[in-house]
Amino acid sequence: MIIVSSCLAGLKVRYNGTACLDEAIQKLLDAEQAVAVCPELLGGFSTPREPAEIVGGDGDAVLDGTARVMDRLGNDVTPMYIQGARETLEAARRYAAATVVLKENSPSCGSSMIYNGKFAGRKIPGQGVTSALLRRNGIEVISEEQLAFRLEQLGVLEK
């Protein structure tokens, strides 16, 4: 079983109440090979919510206590991001998921890129809180772009 971000599964759970349905994810869900979770909702957030970014590092730094997740209004929402990451890890364990596909750029789900913490629309290399925790526990985390590439290589998706 694969865990996937709920927004990639077409659920309107992003900070602004939108979804970003991904064709590859839809195929996995239709084949009952994936389960959708949203780390931010598992952490106690509602939809919509203020956008948030990691300030002072990336998800690893948040887990180490040297960076924080702040929303656009200046509220420290770090505990909710950590809780969502823990709940997602538990879901991955419950479903015996070796791979988790998360939405790139998110302070929770970004697997290789996140926003720079200045709410200026600029991205930097780094991972979100959930990605960091999953990887620390031996679970592979990839983005929707990486999943599409893998499925194309396997002939599951057309180029």
C-alpha positions, -999 to +999 in steps of 0.1 A: +000+000+000+011+035-007+002+066+013-006+097-008-013+133+001-051+139+002-048+170-020-032+149-047-062+125-044-085+154-053-097+163-018-100+200-012-078+201+019-050+225+009-046+257+030-068+276+005-094+249+003-083+236-031-071+203-044-045+193-070-057+160-083-029+140-099-036+115-126-011+089-113-025+092-078-060+087-092-050+055-109-035+041-077-066+050-057-089+035-083-068+003-081-070+004-043-032+005-041-031+038-022-047+055+008-050+093+011-040+112+042-034+149+050-008+155+076-020+190+082-056+179+089-042+151+111-023+177+130-055+196+139-058+222+111-090+230+093-096+241+057-091+268+047-062+280+069-035+306+068-005+295+047+025+285+066+063+282+059+093+269+078+114+297+093+151+289+100+156+257+082+136+227+069+117+198+084+147+182+099+155+215+117+119+217+129+122+181+144+155+191+160+139+222+176+161+247+157+134+259+132+097+268+135+067+266+113+050+300+112+017+310+095+014+342+075+000+360+105+030+352+126+015+324+147+038+295+156+021+264+143+050+240+148+033+217+173+005+210+148+029+202+120+048+178+143+016+162+154+005+157+118+038+142+109+035+117+138+000+108+128+011+102+092+039+080+104+014+060+123-008+056+092+022+045+072+030+019+098-006+008+100-008+003+062+028-011+060+036+016+035+071+015+022+065+046+000+047+078+007+038+103-021+036+139-008+028+173-023+060+191-032+067+226-017+046+222+014+060+229+049+046+195+058+049+174+027+077+189+005+101+161-003+129+182-019+116+218-021+099+241+004+092+278+005+119+299+021+100+311+052+096+347+040+062+344+023+077+358-009+069+328-032+105+317-033+114+280-030+146+265-016+159+230-014+146+212+017+119+189+030+088+194+051+082+182+086+063+150+076+088+141+049+116+145+074+100+123+101+090+096+076+125+094+062+140+093+097+119+062+102+130+045+070+101+053+048+107+064+013+091+098+005+087+110-031+068+139-048+040+136-073+065+144-100+088+116-090+058+092-089+047+101-124+083+095-137+085+061-120+051+050-134+061+062-169+093+041-166+072+011-156+047+017-185+018+024-162+014+060-174+019+073-209+045+100-215 
